[in-house]
Amino acid sequence: MPDPRYARQVLLPGFGDAGQRRLQEARVVVIGAGGLGCALLPVLSASGVGDVVVVDDDVVEATNLHRQVLFGPGDLGRPKARVAAERLAALGGRASAVLERLTEANAAALIAGADLVVDATDDLDARYLLDDATAAAGIPLVWGSAVGFTGQVGVALAGGPRWRDLFPLRPAPGTVATCELVGVLPSLCTTVGGAMATEALKLLTGIGRPLAGRVLVFDAAAATVRGIAYGAADDHGPVGDRDENEGTMADIEEITPSEAAELLRSGGDVTLLDVREPWEAEIASLPGAVLIPLGELPDRIGELDPDREVIAYCHAGVRSLRAAGVLQQAGLKVKSVAGGIDEWSRTVDPDVPRY
């Protein structure tokens, strides 16, 4: 007799008993048992995923409780992964806890044998590590982010666009918003975690269209959801790779967003150059900017007026430095906006969306 717990999902077109068997036979490794993990883990277990591995080395703290709903006051000080596994077992699922922190040394071992990996850490170091490790192993990766009022969800498949295609260069330390710095709306974790669980179930059962080559962007404050397409970047080298322009970066002049804003307001004879990807410009951009993604810049330098100074910006100020090196070698006068558009939003115009 079919298990009545799954009666309402096997009715879905394309799901059926075959989809349920795929879930029951699946091994899913979820890295991170924080706000996103707590939202998606119960869905995976309740829907019948046969083997859920929860990886997290952190313990429950009081500041977690408003959004990490698998935990209660009685769990303070206990390992998150262990508590989460206990809660999933109470739902009738099979779950195990791994009390380790993801590192370059253990990434491959932690995901070994998985049918799917979910990055619920909302941590950039972990995101790059998992993108590399899952690509090498040929395992699909579902990732998500929730900070402030803004969330993102994406999927990386073997041979398809990946996280590195969105952010080829890791932002500089201290330039990316975190929950500790700007807070997070608790219900945003539920929204993003639910979307991550949806993508995981789709990938495991083979139903629907995976969110590959697209990123969903949630703005809880504005009540908007956007799906933005992106493609594979030319360079999939590991973080830290350097190109022939690296040696010139130390000589690039940086200006603060406030200085750049004043220069633009004064009517200076400058070109404001956005070197991010088109999907990023759809989320937030500065008026009057010329959009030329960093990967296209060497072939499109001729579009820039060589007699005008270039003010280059990106998300956090890393790509714009590299772009400035390219332009400087081509003989253009250029400055890079330190901290990028994210710092602009914090110090010049808070109406510019952050992501």
C-alpha positions as CSV (number, residue, x, y, z in Angstrom):
1,M,0.0,0.0,0.0
2,P,1.4,3.4,-0.9
3,D,2.6,5.6,2.0
4,P,-0.2,8.1,2.6
5,R,2.3,10.8,3.7
6,Y,3.2,11.3,0.1
7,A,-0.2,10.9,-1.5
8,R,-0.6,14.6,-2.4
9,Q,2.8,14.9,-4.2
10,V,2.7,11.7,-6.2
11,L,-0.5,13.1,-7.9
12,L,1.6,15.9,-9.5
13,P,2.2,15.6,-13.3
14,G,5.5,13.9,-13.9
15,F,6.0,13.0,-10.2
16,G,4.2,9.7,-9.5
17,D,5.5,6.7,-7.8
18,A,8.7,6.8,-9.9
19,G,9.5,10.3,-8.5
20,Q,8.8,9.2,-5.0
21,R,11.2,6.2,-5.4
22,R,13.9,8.6,-6.6
23,L,13.5,10.7,-3.5
24,Q,13.6,7.7,-1.2
25,E,16.8,6.5,-2.9
26,A,18.5,9.9,-2.9
27,R,21.3,11.0,-0.7
28,V,21.4,14.8,-0.2
29,V,24.2,16.6,1.6
30,V,23.1,20.0,3.1
31,I,26.0,22.2,4.2
32,G,24.7,24.6,6.8
33,A,21.9,24.3,9.4
34,G,21.3,28.1,9.8
35,G,18.3,30.1,8.6
36,L,18.2,28.6,5.1
37,G,19.0,25.1,6.3
38,C,16.3,25.2,8.9
39,A,13.7,26.2,6.3
40,L,14.6,23.6,3.7
41,L,15.7,20.6,5.7
42,P,12.2,19.7,7.1
43,V,10.8,19.9,3.5
44,L,13.4,17.4,2.2
45,S,12.7,14.9,5.0
46,A,8.9,15.3,5.1
47,S,8.8,14.8,1.3
48,G,10.6,11.5,1.6
49,V,14.3,12.1,0.8
50,G,15.8,8.9,1.9
51,D,19.2,10.1,3.3
52,V,19.8,13.6,4.5
53,V,23.3,14.6,5.7
54,V,23.5,17.8,7.7
55,V,27.0,19.4,7.9
56,D,27.6,22.2,10.3
57,D,30.2,22.8,13.0
58,D,28.3,25.6,14.8
59,V,26.2,25.6,17.9
60,V,22.8,27.2,18.6
61,E,22.9,30.8,19.9
62,A,20.1,33.0,21.1
63,T,20.5,35.3,18.0
64,N,19.7,32.4,15.8
65,L,16.2,31.6,17.2
66,H,14.2,34.2,15.3
67,R,14.9,32.6,12.0
68,Q,16.4,29.1,12.6
69,V,13.1,27.5,13.5
70,L,14.3,24.0,14.0
71,F,15.8,25.2,17.3
72,G,14.4,26.4,20.6
73,P,15.7,28.0,23.8
74,G,16.4,24.6,25.2
75,D,18.9,23.9,22.4
76,L,21.2,26.8,23.2
77,G,24.9,25.7,23.1
78,R,24.0,22.4,21.3
79,P,25.5,21.5,17.9
80,K,23.2,22.7,15.1
81,A,23.7,19.7,12.9
82,R,22.9,17.2,15.7
83,V,19.7,19.1,16.8
84,A,18.6,19.4,13.1
85,A,19.1,15.7,12.5
86,E,17.0,14.9,15.6
87,R,14.2,17.1,14.4
88,L,14.3,15.5,11.0
89,A,14.2,12.0,12.5
90,A,11.1,13.1,14.4
91,L,9.5,13.9,11.1
92,G,10.1,10.3,10.0
93,G,13.1,11.0,7.9
94,R,16.6,9.4,8.0
95,A,19.2,12.1,8.8
96,S,22.7,12.2,10.1
97,A,24.9,14.9,11.5
98,V,28.5,15.8,10.5
99,L,30.0,18.3,13.0
100,E,32.6,19.6,10.7
101,R,33.4,22.9,9.1
102,L,33.7,22.8,5.3
103,T,37.3,23.4,4.1
104,E,39.2,22.9,1.0
105,A,40.8,19.8,2.5
106,N,37.5,18.0,3.4
107,A,35.1,19.4,0.7
108,A,35.4,16.4,-1.6
109,A,35.0,13.9,1.2
110,L,31.9,15.6,2.6
111,I,30.0,15.5,-0.6
112,A,31.2,12.0,-1.8
113,G,28.3,9.8,-2.7
114,A,25.8,12.5,-2.8
115,D,23.1,12.8,-5.5
116,L,22.7,16.5,-4.7
117,V,24.5,19.1,-2.6
118,V,22.7,22.1,-1.1
119,D,24.8,25.1,0.0
120,A,22.8,26.7,2.8
121,T,25.8,28.3,4.5
122,D,25.3,31.8,2.9
123,D,29.1,32.1,3.1
124,L,31.2,33.1,0.2
125,D,34.2,30.9,1.0
126,A,32.0,27.9,1.2
127,R,30.1,28.8,-2.0
128,Y,33.3,28.9,-4.0
129,L,34.6,25.7,-2.5
130,L,31.3,23.8,-3.1
131,D,31.1,25.2,-6.7
132,D,34.5,23.7,-7.4
133,A,33.9,20.5,-5.5
134,T,30.5,19.7,-7.1
135,A,31.8,20.6,-10.6
136,A,34.7,18.2,-10.2
137,A,32.4,15.4,-8.9
138,G,29.6,16.1,-11.4
139,I,27.0,16.6,-8.6
140,P,24.3,19.3,-8.9
141,L,24.5,22.2,-6.5
142,V,21.6,24.3,-5.1
143,W,22.6,27.5,-3.4
144,G,20.8,30.4,-1.7
145,S,21.5,33.6,0.1
146,A,19.4,35.8,2.4
147,V,20.6,39.0,3.9
148,G,18.6,42.0,5.0
149,F,15.5,42.0,2.8
150,T,17.1,40.5,-0.3
151,G,17.5,36.8,-1.3
152,Q,18.9,34.8,-4.2
153,V,18.5,31.2,-5.3
154,G,20.4,29.4,-8.1
155,V,21.4,26.0,-9.4
156,A,24.7,24.8,-10.8
157,L,24.7,21.7,-13.0
158,A,27.6,19.8,-14.5
159,G,28.7,21.4,-17.7
160,G,26.3,24.4,-17.2
161,P,26.6,27.9,-15.9
162,R,27.9,27.9,-12.3
163,W,28.3,30.2,-9.3
164,R,31.7,31.4,-10.7
165,D,29.9,32.6,-13.8
166,L,28.0,35.0,-11.7
167,F,31.0,36.1,-9.6
168,P,34.2,35.0,-11.3
169,L,36.2,37.0,-8.7
170,R,35.6,36.8,-5.0
171,P,34.8,40.2,-3.4
172,A,37.3,41.6,-1.0
173,P,37.0,40.7,2.7
174,G,34.7,43.1,4.5
175,T,32.8,44.3,1.4
176,V,29.9,41.9,1.5
177,A,26.9,42.4,3.7
178,T,26.2,39.8,6.3
179,C,23.4,39.1,8.7
180,E,25.6,40.1,11.6
181,L,26.1,43.5,10.0
182,V,22.8,44.4,8.4
183,G,20.3,41.9,9.9
184,V,17.9,39.6,8.1
185,L,14.1,39.3,7.9
186,P,13.2,35.9,9.3
187,S,10.5,35.2,6.8
188,L,13.0,35.8,4.0
189,C,14.9,32.7,5.1
190,T,11.6,30.8,4.8
191,T,11.0,32.1,1.3
192,V,14.5,31.5,0.0
193,G,14.9,28.1,1.8
194,G,11.5,27.0,0.4
195,A,12.7,27.9,-3.1
196,M,15.9,26.0,-2.6
197,A,13.9,23.0,-1.4
198,T,11.8,23.2,-4.5
199,E,14.8,23.2,-6.8
200,A,16.2,20.2,-4.9
201,L,13.0,18.2,-5.3
202,K,12.8,19.1,-9.0
203,L,16.4,17.9,-9.6
204,L,15.9,14.7,-7.6
205,T,12.6,13.7,-9.3
206,G,13.3,15.1,-12.8
207,I,10.2,17.2,-12.9
208,G,10.0,20.8,-14.1
209,R,12.8,23.1,-15.3
210,P,15.8,23.5,-13.0
211,L,17.0,27.0,-12.1
212,A,20.2,26.5,-14.1
213,G,21.6,29.5,-15.9
214,R,19.1,31.7,-14.0
215,V,19.1,33.3,-10.6
216,L,16.0,34.2,-8.7
217,V,16.2,37.5,-6.8
218,F,13.7,38.1,-4.0
219,D,13.2,41.7,-2.6
220,A,11.0,41.1,0.4
221,A,10.7,44.9,1.1
222,A,9.4,45.6,-2.4
223,A,7.5,42.3,-2.7
224,T,9.2,41.5,-6.0
225,V,10.7,38.3,-7.5
226,R,12.8,38.4,-10.6
227,G,14.4,35.7,-12.7
228,I,17.6,36.8,-14.4
229,A,19.4,34.7,-17.0
230,Y,23.2,34.4,-17.2
231,G,25.7,32.4,-19.2
232,A,29.0,30.7,-18.7
233,A,32.0,33.0,-18.3
234,D,35.1,32.5,-20.4
235,D,37.4,31.8,-17.5
236,H,36.6,29.1,-14.9
237,G,40.0,29.4,-13.1
238,P,40.0,29.0,-9.3
239,V,39.7,31.9,-7.0
240,G,43.0,33.7,-6.7
241,D,44.0,33.2,-10.4
242,R,45.8,36.2,-11.8
243,D,46.1,37.5,-15.3
244,E,48.7,39.6,-17.1
245,N,47.3,42.8,-15.7
246,E,47.8,41.7,-12.1
247,G,51.1,43.5,-11.8
248,T,49.5,46.9,-12.6
249,M,46.7,46.7,-10.0
250,A,48.8,48.2,-7.2
251,D,49.2,51.3,-9.4
252,I,45.5,51.9,-9.9
253,E,44.1,54.9,-8.2
254,E,40.9,54.2,-6.2
255,I,38.3,56.7,-5.2
256,T,35.5,56.4,-2.7
257,P,31.9,56.3,-3.8
258,S,31.4,59.8,-2.3
259,E,34.3,61.2,-4.3
260,A,33.0,59.6,-7.5
261,A,29.5,60.9,-6.8
262,E,30.9,64.4,-6.3
263,L,32.9,64.2,-9.5
264,L,29.8,63.1,-11.5
265,R,27.7,65.9,-9.9
266,S,30.3,68.5,-10.9
267,G,30.0,67.6,-14.5
268,G,33.5,66.2,-14.9
269,D,34.5,65.0,-18.3
270,V,34.4,61.3,-17.3
271,T,32.9,58.0,-18.4
272,L,31.2,55.9,-15.7
273,L,31.9,52.3,-16.6
274,D,30.0,49.3,-15.1
275,V,32.1,46.1,-15.5
276,R,29.5,43.8,-13.9
277,E,27.4,41.2,-15.7
278,P,24.0,42.3,-17.3
279,W,22.0,40.4,-14.7
280,E,23.6,42.5,-11.9
281,A,22.9,45.7,-13.8
282,E,19.2,44.7,-13.9
283,I,19.2,44.6,-10.1
284,A,21.0,47.9,-9.5
285,S,23.0,50.3,-11.6
286,L,24.1,53.9,-11.5
287,P,22.6,56.5,-13.9
288,G,24.6,57.2,-17.1
289,A,26.9,54.2,-16.7
290,V,28.2,52.3,-19.7
291,L,27.9,48.5,-19.2
292,I,30.8,46.4,-20.5
293,P,31.3,43.2,-18.5
294,L,34.9,42.6,-17.4
295,G,35.2,39.5,-19.7
296,E,34.3,41.6,-22.8
297,L,36.3,44.6,-21.9
298,P,39.5,43.8,-23.9
299,D,37.5,43.4,-27.1
300,R,35.4,46.5,-26.5
301,I,37.9,49.1,-25.3
302,G,37.3,51.0,-28.6
303,E,33.8,51.9,-27.4
304,L,35.3,54.2,-24.8
305,D,36.4,57.7,-25.5
306,P,40.2,57.7,-25.0
307,D,40.1,61.5,-24.2
308,R,37.8,61.0,-21.2
309,E,38.8,59.7,-17.8
310,V,37.1,56.4,-16.9
311,I,35.5,55.7,-13.5
312,A,35.1,52.0,-13.2
313,Y,32.8,50.2,-10.7
314,C,31.6,46.7,-10.0
315,H,29.8,45.0,-7.1
316,A,32.5,45.3,-4.5
317,G,35.5,46.9,-6.1
318,V,37.5,43.8,-7.2
319,R,36.5,43.4,-10.8
320,S,36.8,47.2,-11.4
321,L,40.4,47.1,-10.3
322,R,41.2,44.4,-12.9
323,A,39.2,46.4,-15.5
324,A,41.3,49.5,-14.6
325,G,44.5,47.5,-15.2
326,V,43.2,46.5,-18.7
327,L,42.3,50.1,-19.5
328,Q,45.5,51.5,-18.0
329,Q,47.6,49.2,-20.2
330,A,45.6,50.4,-23.2
331,G,46.6,54.0,-22.4
332,L,43.4,55.3,-20.8
333,K,43.2,57.3,-17.6
334,V,41.2,55.4,-15.1
335,K,40.1,55.2,-11.5
336,S,38.3,52.4,-9.6
337,V,35.5,52.9,-7.2
338,A,36.5,51.3,-3.9
339,G,33.8,49.0,-2.5
340,G,31.8,49.2,-5.7
341,I,28.1,49.8,-6.0
342,D,27.5,48.0,-2.7
343,E,29.5,50.7,-0.9
344,W,27.7,53.3,-3.0
345,S,24.4,52.1,-1.6
346,R,25.7,52.2,2.0
347,T,27.4,55.6,1.8
348,V,25.9,57.7,-1.1
349,D,22.4,56.5,-2.0
350,P,20.5,53.9,0.1
351,D,17.8,53.7,-2.6
352,V,20.3,51.7,-4.8
353,P,19.3,48.1,-4.1
354,R,21.9,45.8,-2.5
355,Y,22.4,42.2,-3.5
